[in-house]
Amino acid sequence: MNSQVFFGKHLRVDSVANPQNHDRKRTVFIGSLAFDAQEEELWSYFESCGEIENVRIVRDSKTNVGKGFAYVQFKERVSVELALKLNDTKLGTRKIRVMRCEKGNHVNSKSKIGKAKFGKELMEGVRVNSKYKHKKDNYYLSLAK
């Protein structure tokens, strides 16, 4: 029943006992997504690229608010090429980034290097790369755009 439409919404059915591996070669990363975006919007937006296997918007576990990025997995690899052509197009009120799915995509590879201290001085909502470099009292963080 995975990907079937039920009451106007696509179902996502996962097996707890035998989780399915996600194929990065058939998946695109969607960045700069509105925090209130819904999965159905992405199903509609990318359906012209090919048959979609699943859509996943990454959400905060406590508030269920989107974190601004998602993944769309297609049934065929050729659909990824078509989806990449939708990079820098508008979905709702925002221009989205569409990139090949690679490990660690949620942090932009061309990120700015920022300087911050830990604690309250670190800006809220900034995604931080997991690599820190210590220099005296400051930590240099790789900040997403």
Secondary structure, DSSP 8 states (H G I E B T S, - for coil): -TT-EETTEE-----SSS-----GGGEEEEES--TT--HHHHHHHHGGGS-EEEEEEEE-TTT--EEEEEEEEESSTHHHHHHHTTTT-EETTEE-EEEE--TTTTS-TT-EEEEE-SSTTS-TT--B-S--EEETTEEEEEE--
